[in-house]
Amino acid sequence: NFIEAISRGVLRIRGTVATGQSTGIVLIGTVNFMRIGNPGTSTTTSMFLGPITGAPATGPYNYKPRIRIEEAAYTIPAAGPAPTTVSGTVSSPQLGGLGGVTVTLGSGLTGTTGGNGAYTIANVPAGNYSATVSGLPAGCTAPAALPVVVAAAPVTGANFAVTCPAPTGVTVSGTVTSPQQGPLSGVLVSLGAGLSSTTGANGSFSIVNVAAGSYSATLSGLPAGCTPPAAVPVTVAASPVTGVSFSIACPAAPTTGTLNGSFTFTAGSPTPSLAAVTVTITPQGGSALTTNPSTSGAWTRTGVPAGAGTVTISNLPAGCTAAVSSANYTGLTGGGSVIVPPFSVTCPVAPANQYPLTVTWSAVTGGQATMTVKIDMGAFNDPANNGANPDRIAGFQATYKFPTSRLSGAVCAAQSGFTGTINTVTSGEVTPVLTNLNGVAGLFILHTCTFTVAGTGPTTLGVTGLFAFDEGGNQFETKINVIVSPLP
């Protein structure tokens, strides 16, 4: 069996019922959905059952197909608690805190202990885990797995006690830091002969059981772009060695990250283009940044200062409203990204027995923006327009009025086979007079105009002098519903 998405909100099921599974209730398949809307209940009522095809049978037969499609309401589950942290220590009564040990919760969730044996695992979703340790010093016995239950609050005290042989040498400890990036974690410090440790979150390391002698400390696993330093000589006698420190030249750590977001439409809402919507990001203590989404509502903004802030939306299509117009974000790190919860939008349904005429704008790019005028002649069927056949438009005229302080230099073009003139001479006005004597049905573009844009802020055009007729000469401008989206 095959289940495939053939268009937005539509799944197609194809396949064959195997012999021996042709009676009773047969499982055809399962579909997993990703939640993009707000928690709540949504019900769909549109169903379609296509033809049933197969090889013809021979001889007499009694074919009684019985296929039932059941459709029920589904509930989008509420989001669980935000990921949190799990922290603790790995230590030994014989050796103290064990550095360079890896603590694993599973599914890529790991942390490495610093020189004092402390570790922290970030971004842990709620759930039940089994924590294990690896990379213990030679001769140490791995302890039993530790059950960890994660809910909403950070988990602390997930500690391991490890039995190790009595030390036969001393401890060598120090730090690995960078003037540009601060403490460097995850760096392997090696003395040779199997003596090594990995730096923790604070850049510290601790190598245990080091016998007396002369060593050369080296580093590996530095962050990309960092310059490996020269080896550091280390002399071990009877006392622990401290202060073996490395200062590493690295590129400056990134100070900005990326925000990603989207828009969703409520059930039953029309889905106009959202390309002219303005998304404004205001970082805490920083200046506002803006971007525009794609026509479907997906948006991305790079160069956002690390930290927290607020995202607000404005300039929605005419008549559309959002459940909330702002959302907060937190936890944006330099070089990282954060997904902002989607904004849910509801747009008005066109009045019955009217043809929607929409005026929409592209995003302002390079000081220019394009106005697109569309009409949907398939919105309803008027017997006075082409009888029972699809309704058509053969002639169109209107005047768009706009402030010259914001818009100028209009360059317009007729579309969809229409010809005529588009007057741009009169200051602050554009007047198309267009005909297509064959008539055009369905949803299509009447014309476009590209303007030079100055300034900022939503600007709405006025539409007057509307005139329309079909190929029979019947006027129907009173049956046109004009929807004008503002220029961002």
N, C-alpha and C positions, 0 to 999 in steps of 0.2 A: 504494500500500500504506500501511497505517496500523499503527503499533506504539504501543500505549498502555498505561500502568500502570493496572490496574483495582483492585488492592489491594496490600497490602504483600507484596513478593516475587513478584508475578504480573504477567506481561506478556501482552497479547492482540494477535494479529497478524491483520489483516483486509486483503483486497485481491484483485486480479485479475491473473492472469498474462497478459501481452500476447501477441498472435499473433506467432509467430516466436520466442518465448522459452518455449515450453511443453514443451521436451524438455531432457534433461540436467539439470545442477545450475543452479538459478536463484537469484540473490541476491535475497532478500526485503527485507532491510534491515539496518542496523547499529544497535547500541545502545551509548551511552557511559555508563559508571558513574562515580560519585564515590566515592573510597575513604573509608570511615568506620571500617573495622575495622583491626585490627593486621595487619601483613604475615603471610602464611601461605597455606595452600591450603584451599579450601572447595569441596565438591562437592554439587550438588543432584541428586536422583534422581526428583523428582515430575514427570511429563509427562502432558499431556492433549491429545488431538487432537479437535476438535469436528467437526460435520458440514460437508461440502463442499456449497455451494449454488450454483445458477446457473440460467440459462434452459434449459427442456427442449429436447432435440434432436428433429428430425423424421426419419422414415425409419430404416432399420436402421443401427446403429452398434455398435462394439465398444469399450466404455469400460473402460479398465484403469488406474485411478488408482494411481500409485506415489509415495507421499510418505514420506520418511524423515526422522525427527527424530533428530539426533545431539546428544548432550549430553556434555560433557567437563568435567573439573576445571578450575577457573580459579585463578590465583594472584594474590593482592593484592600489588602490588609494594611493596617497601620504600620508605620516604620518602627523597627525595634530601637533599642537604645543605641546611642552613638558608640563607636569603638572606643576602647579605653586602654589602660596600660596594666601590665603585670610585672611586678618587680620583687626582688628578693636577693639572697646571697647564696654563694656556694663556698663553703669553708670546711676546714679539716681541723680536728683537735690537735693533730700533729704539725700541720703546716700553716694554720691560720687561713686567711682569705686566699682563695685560689683564683688567680688571674688567667685569662685566655681560655676559659671553659665556655663551651656553647650550650645554652639552654634552649630546648626546642619544645614548642607546644603543638607542632604539626602545621601542615598547609602553609609552609613558608614563614611561619611566625617563630623567629629566633632572636636571641640576644646573646651578647658575649660579655663575660665578666671582666671588670677592670682589675687593676692591681690589688684592690681591697676585697675582691670577690663579689662585688655588687653588680647587678645586671638590671636592665629594664627592657621589656618587650612592648613596643608601641603598636597602636592600631589593631587591637585585639577585639573582634566582634564578640557579642554575648554568646555564651555557650559553655559546654562542659569540655575540658581538655585534660590531657595527661602529659605533664611536664617531665622531660628526661634531660640528662646531661651527657655530653661527650667531650672528648679532648682533655680528659683529666691527666694530671702528671703521671709519669710511669710508676706502676706499682699500686696506684690508688684504685679502690674498688667502687665501681659505679653503684649508686644507691638505687633503691626501687623508684619507679615512676611516682610522681606526686600529683594527685588529682587537684585540678584547679577549676573552680566555678566562677565564670565571669558574668556579671550583670551590668548595671549601669555605672557603678562606682569603680575607681581604680582598685586593683587587687595588690596588696602589699604583703610582705612576710611569706612569700613562696620560697622558703629556704631549704637548702640541701645540706646535710651533714655527711661528709665523705671520709671514709677511713683510708688513711694513707700510711705508708711505712714511715718510721721515725726518720727525721731529716739526717742526711749524712753530710750535708754541706750547708751553705748559707744562702741567703736571698739576695738577689740583685734586682733593684727596682729603680724606676725613674718615670719620665714622661716624654711624650712625643707631641709637640705643638707646632703651630704655624702662626706667624704674625698676621697673616691674611685671613685664616679660617679658624684660628683658635685651636682647642684640643682636637687631635685627630684620632678617631676611634677605628678599630678594625685593622690596625697596622701590626704586622708580625715583627717582633723584636727577637733576634736570634743571636745566641752566643756560640753556636756550633755544637756538635756532639749531642744533638737532640735536645738541647737546652733552649727553650723559646717560650714566649708568652705573647698574647694578643692584647693590644691596648683596649681599654674600656671607653665608655662615653666621655670620661674626663681626660682621656689621653694617657692614663697611667698604666703601667705594666709591672709585673712582679714575676721573676724567674726563680724558682725554688730549687733546693738541693744542688747548688752549684759548689763543686769541690774547689779547693784552693788551686790557684793557677792563674795564668794570663789568658785573656780572651779578647776577641774583637767583636763588638756588638754591631750588627747590621740590621737594616730595615727592608721590608718588602710589603707589597700590598698598599702602597701609598695612593691617595686619591689622584685621579687623572690630572695631568699637568704639573704635579708637584715634582720638585727636583730631588732625587735621592741624595742624602748627605754622605760624607765620607764616614767610614767605619770609626767607631769610638773605642779606644783601648780600655779594657776593664781588668783590673788586678784584684783577685779575690784572695783574702787571707782567712783569718779566723772570725772576723766580724761581718755582719751584713753590709752590703754595698748599696748606698742610696745616692740619689741625685744623678743617675745616668740619664741625661736629658738630651733630646734632639730638637733643634729648631729648624723647621722645614720651610723653604720658599715655595709657595703655592700661588696659583691665580686667586684673585679676590673672589670670595664666595658671592654667588648671586644674591642680590637683595630684592629681586622681584620674582613673581610667579604668574600663573595663568588662572583665570576664572573661566569656567564653562557653564552654560545654562541653556534653557529651552523654554518654549511655550507649549501649552496644550489647550485644546478647545474642549469645552464641555459637550456632553452628549446632545446631539441635535442642533448644535450651533453651526452656522456657515463657517467656512475656513478661508477667509480672505488672506491675501499676502500680508506678511508682517515685516517686510523689508524696510519700511519707513519708520518702524517703532524705534524709539531711542532708549537704549539701556545705559544708565548712568551709574558708575561705580565710584563710591566715595570712601577711600581708605581712612581709617582713624588717624587723624592728624595730618592727612595728605590732601592733595588737590583732586577734584573730580575728574574722572576719565569716562569717555563715552564710546559706544560701539553700536552697530546695527545688526540685527539678526538676519538670517537668510529668509527667503519667502515663507518657509515652513516654520521658522521661529528658533532655529538653533543659533547660538551665538558663542563667541570666544573672545576674550580680551587678554592680551599679553601685556607685560610690563606693569603689572599691578604690584605696588609695594607689599612686602610680606607683612603678615599680621591679620587683622580683622577689619571689617567695614560693613557698608550697606550698599545694596543694589536696588535702584528704583527704575521703574519703567514709565514711559510717557509716549504721547503721540500714537495711541492705538488707532486702528481704522475707525472710521466714522460709526458711532453708535455702539462700538464694542466696549466692554467693561472687564476689569480684572478683579478676581476674588480678593487679591491683595496687590498693592502697587509697590511694595518694597519687601526686601528680605535681607537678613543679616548673614554674613559669612565669617568664619573663624578658621584659624589653623593654617593659613596660607604661608608656606615657607619659601625661601629663596630657591628658585629652580623647580619648585613643586607646583601642583595644581589642586584646585578645589572645585567641586561641582555644586552650583547654587540650586536649591530646590526649584522645580519648574513653576512658572506663573500660569495659572489657569484663566483662560479668556472665554467670555461669552459674547457672541455677536448677534445682532438682530436678524431674524428671519424676514426676508422680503415680503411685503404685503401680498396677499393673494391677488391673482389676476393682474399682475403688473410685471413689466420687464425691468430687471435691475440694470441700471447704467452706472458703472463704477469709474471713479477717477482716482487713480493710485499713483504713488511716486516711488521711484528708486531711491536708494541712499545717495546722499550728496557726495560725489567723488570728483576731485580735481576742480572744485568750484562749479560743477554742473550737476543737474538732476533731470531725469526724464519722467514726464507725465504720460500715463497710459490710460486711454479711455476705452472701456469694453462695454458691450451690451449682451445680455443673455436672452435671445429670442425664443429659447426653449423653456423659459420659466413657466409658461402656461400656453394653452392653445385657445386662441380667440377665433370663433367661427367667422368673424368679420374679416380676418386676416388669412387669406389663402384657404378658406374653408376648413375641412378636416385635415388638410395637409400641414406640415410644419410651418409655423408663423415665420415671416420674413420681413426684412427691412430693405428698402430700396433707396431711401433718401433720408439725410440727417443734416440738421443745422442746430448750432447752439453758440452762445457767446460765454467765454470764461473770463472773469474779471479778477485781476490780481494786483497787489501793490508793487509798483515799479521800484520801490526802495529795496525790495527783496528779490524780484525776478525781472529779467530782461533778456533780450536777444533770442527770442523763441525761434527754433528751427523745427518745423512740423512736417509730418508725412502721413498721407492716407494709407490705410492698410486694408487687407481682405478684399481686394479687387475694387475698392471705392476710388473714384476720381472726382476732381473738382478743384476748388480753391480753399486755402486756409489763410485767412487774412490775419497778418501779424503787424500791420502798419499802424493801426490805432494804438496809442500808448495805453498800456495796462489792460489790453484785451487781446484774445485770440478767438477768431470766429471761423469755424469750419463750415463749408457748404459742400456736401459730398453726396454722390449718387452712385448706385450700382443697380442698373435697371433690371438685372436678372434677379435681384434680391438675394439676401444671405440669411441663412437660418442658423440656429444654435448659438453657442457662446463664442465670440470672436472680438478682435481688436478693431475699433473704428479708425483710430488714428493715434499718433504719438507726437509729443512736443518736447524737445530738449531745451532747457533754459540755463542761462548763466545765473548762479545763485550768490547772493551776498547776505551777510549776517547770519543769525541763528534764531531758533525759536519756531514753534509750530505756526504755520501760515495756511489758512484755508481759502480756497478760491470760491467765488460766487459763480453760479451757473444761471443764465437767463436766456430768453429767446429760443427755447427748445422747440424744435419742429421735426417730425418724423412721419414717413408714409411708406406703405408697402408697394409692391410692383403694380397693384391695381389703382394706385393713387389715393387709397384710404388713409387719412391721417390718424395717428394713434399716440401723439405725444402725451396726452392726458393719462395714458396707461404706462408711462415710464416712471420708475422710482429711481431718483438720482441719489447716489451715495458718494460723497466726496471725502476722501482721506486727506488730512492736512500734510503739507510739506514739513518734514522735520527741521 
